[in-house]
Amino acid sequence: MPVSLNYKFLMSIGAALALVTGVLGASLVSLLWGEAELVPLWGQQSIASHLVSFSVIVGFVLGWIATKATRKALLSKKVLPLHWHLKSQTVIDQLPARTWHRSLMLGLSGALLASLTLILFEAKRLSHLPYDKFVLLFSVYAVTLSVAITVMAVYRAMGDKTVQQVKP
């Protein structure tokens, strides 16, 4: 059974953005803590501050990129609009219709994911992480964040009324 156009598009944009985000995450960690043996969980230059700021900024940027790319693909008929948008009322349907507002909400979703991660660190009573483990952890986190934000942005953009009303 062949893979539909929408899934091919989602897999290609998701893989590309995940790869870029993972490399960016690992690069930032090595730039900020390259010579440190241990990275603190709390403080000014810490895992917490890096995780939250990275998540908000990357969530916003990825939401923007994925929405714009999906709208462009819809207009050029490379993907098909979703027809279940008004019927399902899922959480993704509740994201704003305008790109900037949607990206802002996806950035806040990134902050929520970062907060949940920090709560798990606190539950494990971690105060520091070795540098090499933090690089690996943050790379996996960046890829996971990227995939989550991209999937939400693409599916919401496929159901946008503004694109469905446009007749090329």
C-alpha positions as CSV (number, residue, x, y, z in Angstrom):
1,M,0.0,0.0,0.0
2,P,1.6,3.3,-1.0
3,V,2.1,6.1,1.5
4,S,-0.2,9.1,1.0
5,L,1.1,12.5,0.0
6,N,0.4,13.9,3.4
7,Y,2.4,11.3,5.2
8,K,5.3,11.7,2.8
9,F,5.3,15.4,3.3
10,L,5.1,15.0,7.1
11,M,7.9,12.5,7.2
12,S,10.2,14.6,5.0
13,I,9.7,17.9,6.7
14,G,9.7,16.2,10.1
15,A,13.0,14.4,9.4
16,A,14.7,17.5,8.0
17,L,13.6,19.7,10.9
18,A,14.5,17.0,13.5
19,L,18.0,16.6,12.0
20,V,18.6,20.4,12.0
21,T,17.2,20.8,15.5
22,G,19.3,17.9,16.9
23,V,22.5,19.2,15.4
24,L,21.7,22.8,16.6
25,G,21.0,21.5,20.1
26,A,24.2,19.5,20.4
27,S,26.2,22.5,18.9
28,L,24.7,24.9,21.5
29,V,25.5,22.6,24.4
30,S,29.1,22.1,23.2
31,L,29.4,25.9,22.7
32,L,28.1,26.8,26.1
33,W,29.5,23.9,28.2
34,G,32.3,22.5,26.1
35,E,34.9,22.5,28.8
36,A,32.7,21.7,31.8
37,E,32.7,18.3,33.5
38,L,29.4,18.8,35.1
39,V,26.4,20.9,34.0
40,P,24.2,22.3,36.8
41,L,20.5,21.8,36.8
42,W,19.6,25.2,38.2
43,G,21.2,28.6,38.0
44,Q,22.0,31.3,35.4
45,Q,23.9,29.1,33.0
46,S,22.2,25.8,33.7
47,I,20.2,23.0,32.2
48,A,16.9,24.6,33.3
49,S,17.6,28.0,31.7
50,H,18.9,26.5,28.5
51,L,16.1,23.9,28.2
52,V,13.3,26.5,28.7
53,S,14.7,29.2,26.4
54,F,15.7,26.7,23.7
55,S,12.2,25.1,23.8
56,V,10.3,28.4,23.6
57,I,12.5,29.8,20.7
58,V,12.7,26.5,18.8
59,G,9.0,25.8,19.3
60,F,8.1,29.2,17.9
61,V,10.5,28.9,14.9
62,L,9.5,25.3,14.0
63,G,5.8,26.2,14.3
64,W,6.4,29.1,11.9
65,I,8.4,27.1,9.4
66,A,6.2,24.0,9.4
67,T,3.0,26.1,9.0
68,K,4.4,28.1,6.1
69,A,5.8,25.0,4.4
70,T,2.5,23.2,4.7
71,R,0.5,26.1,3.4
72,K,2.8,26.4,0.4
73,A,2.5,22.7,-0.2
74,L,-1.3,22.9,0.0
75,L,-1.4,25.7,-2.5
76,S,0.8,23.8,-4.9
77,K,-1.3,20.7,-4.4
78,K,1.7,18.7,-3.0
79,V,-0.5,17.7,0.0
80,L,-4.2,17.5,0.5
81,P,-6.3,19.4,3.0
82,L,-7.8,17.5,5.9
83,H,-11.6,17.3,5.9
84,W,-12.0,16.2,9.5
85,H,-11.0,19.6,10.9
86,L,-14.4,20.9,12.0
87,K,-15.7,17.5,13.0
88,S,-13.1,16.2,15.4
89,Q,-12.4,19.1,17.8
90,T,-9.0,17.7,18.9
91,V,-6.5,19.7,20.8
92,I,-4.6,20.4,17.6
93,D,-7.8,22.0,16.2
94,Q,-7.8,24.4,19.1
95,L,-4.5,26.0,17.9
96,P,-5.0,29.5,16.5
97,A,-5.5,30.0,12.8
98,R,-3.0,32.8,12.3
99,T,0.6,31.8,11.9
100,W,2.2,34.1,14.5
101,H,-0.4,33.2,17.1
102,R,0.0,29.5,16.4
103,S,3.8,29.7,16.6
104,L,3.5,31.5,19.9
105,M,1.3,28.7,21.3
106,L,3.7,26.1,20.0
107,G,6.5,27.9,21.7
108,L,4.6,27.8,24.9
109,S,4.0,24.1,24.3
110,G,7.8,23.8,24.1
111,A,8.0,25.6,27.5
112,L,5.5,23.1,28.9
113,L,7.6,20.1,27.7
114,A,10.7,21.7,29.2
115,S,8.9,22.2,32.5
116,L,7.8,18.6,32.5
117,T,11.4,17.5,31.9
118,L,12.7,19.6,34.7
119,I,10.0,18.2,37.1
120,L,11.3,14.7,36.2
121,F,14.9,15.8,36.9
122,E,13.8,17.1,40.2
123,A,11.9,13.9,41.0
124,K,15.2,12.0,40.3
125,R,17.0,14.5,42.6
126,L,19.5,15.4,39.9
127,S,21.5,18.6,40.6
128,H,24.2,18.1,37.9
129,L,24.7,16.0,34.8
130,P,28.0,14.9,33.3
131,Y,28.7,16.9,30.1
132,D,28.7,13.9,27.8
133,K,25.3,12.6,29.1
134,F,23.9,16.1,28.9
135,V,24.9,16.4,25.2
136,L,23.2,13.1,24.4
137,L,20.1,13.9,26.5
138,F,19.7,17.3,25.0
139,S,20.2,16.0,21.4
140,V,17.4,13.5,22.0
141,Y,15.3,16.1,23.7
142,A,15.8,18.5,20.7
143,V,14.8,15.9,18.2
144,T,11.7,14.9,20.2
145,L,10.6,18.5,20.6
146,S,11.1,19.1,16.9
147,V,9.0,16.1,15.9
148,A,6.2,17.0,18.4
149,I,6.0,20.7,17.3
150,T,6.3,19.8,13.6
151,V,3.5,17.2,13.7
152,M,1.2,19.6,15.5
153,A,1.9,22.5,13.1
154,V,1.6,20.5,10.0
155,Y,-1.7,18.8,10.9
156,R,-3.2,22.1,12.0
157,A,-2.1,23.8,8.8
158,M,-3.6,21.0,6.7
159,G,-6.9,21.8,8.3
160,D,-6.7,25.6,8.0
161,K,-9.8,27.3,6.6
162,T,-7.8,30.0,5.0
163,V,-6.0,27.6,2.7
164,Q,-9.2,25.7,1.9
165,Q,-10.9,28.9,0.7
166,V,-8.1,29.8,-1.7
167,K,-8.8,28.7,-5.2
168,P,-5.7,28.8,-7.4
